[in-house]
Structure formats: C-alpha cells, structure tokens
C-alpha cells in the first residue's frame, strides 16, 4: 500500500515536470517570433538608406493557359443544307456554261481557220485566172492580128459573106476576128456588119458582148485558151 502511494507520487511529479518543460518551450518560441531581426553587423552606419535591389532579370513568361477542347460542331440545319445544294447546282451550271463557251470558242477558231484557208484558195484561183487570161490574150493577139490584117483588105460584102459562113463551122474564129476588127478598125467593121443579114448581125453583137465578160471559172478560161490555141 505504501509502495503504491510512492509510485503515484513519483508519476505525478514526473507529469508536472513534463508540463513545465513544454510550457517553457512554447514561451521561448513565442518570444523568438516577437523579437526584432538581428543586426547584420553594420550597426547604424547605413542610416535609413534602402537596401540595394538585386536585378534578377526579366520575369519568365507565364505559361500559356491549357487549350480548351474544341466545341463539338453543330449539325447543319435544313436551311443550310438547302443553301449548299443550291450553291452546288449553281456551280455546276456555271461550269457547264463555261465548257459550252470554250467549245464555241474552239469552233469559231476552226471556222476562222477555214475562212482564212478559203480566202487563200480564192486568191490563188484569182492569180491563176489572171495568168491564164494573160496567156489567152497573148496567143489570141498573135493569131488574130494576122487574120484581121487579111479581112481588113477585103471588101465589106465579101468579108460579111465569109464571116456569116463561119457561124456554123468555126464560131470561135468568127468571134476572134469580129472582136479584133471592131477594136482596131471600127469603121471597117461597121461596113461589114451593114452587109450582113440583120438577124445574124444581132446574134454576132450578142456573142461579142458575152465574150467581153471575163470568165467566171478557171475551166472556162482554160477552154477559151485551148480554143484559141486550136
């Protein structure tokens, strides 16, 4: 019994001692926190001058905010779908018209080339006809000059009878002689025409007028040239 009391007393004293030490520790910490900062050894020599600021350089850039996840795209409305469909149809129509215009342009280019080729052919034909006419004139002139020189020496009635008989046998020579005689000696030709039958004189006048017109084709010019040569 006495031993129990002694042990209890010792435990109480020990508890009080621990409480006292803990209280002292809290008091020391509270005093240290409330005390002013310690002097760095310079005393009051610096006066109230502010401490020198240390330039630590530019502050690092702030990190970009995390990108937000894209919002889900809303489904197109009926009006939007209709507009897109009309635009697509309009685009197809424009493409079709553009293709048609390109085709027309190509056809026009081909037509222009054909017209140019045709003009070139006509110009070549014109030059060919002129050349044939020149040859025709040269040969006819050589032959007709000699024949007309003979007929110029004949009496009008004799020349009229010969020319009238040539209507059925050699119409080409008839026209050549009559044309040249009319050009070189109109008075002589008039006297010869006066001796002819009126119907034949009228027919000869019509043939001379038709002959005065230039040939319309190369074949006609060649035919006249061959007739003169024969």
Secondary structure, 3 states (H helix, E strand, C coil): CHHHHHHHHHHHHHHHHHHHHHHHHHHHHHHHHHCCCCCCCCCCCCCCCCCCCCCCCCCCCCCCCCCCCCCCCCCCCHHHHHHHHHHHHHHHHHHHHHHHHHHHHHHHHHHHHHHHHHHHHHHHHHHHHHHHHHHHHHHHHHHHHHHHHHHCCCCHHHHHHHHHHHHHHCHHHHHHHHHHHHHHCHHHHHHHHHCCCHHHHHHHHHHHHHHHCCCCCHHHHHHHHHHHHC
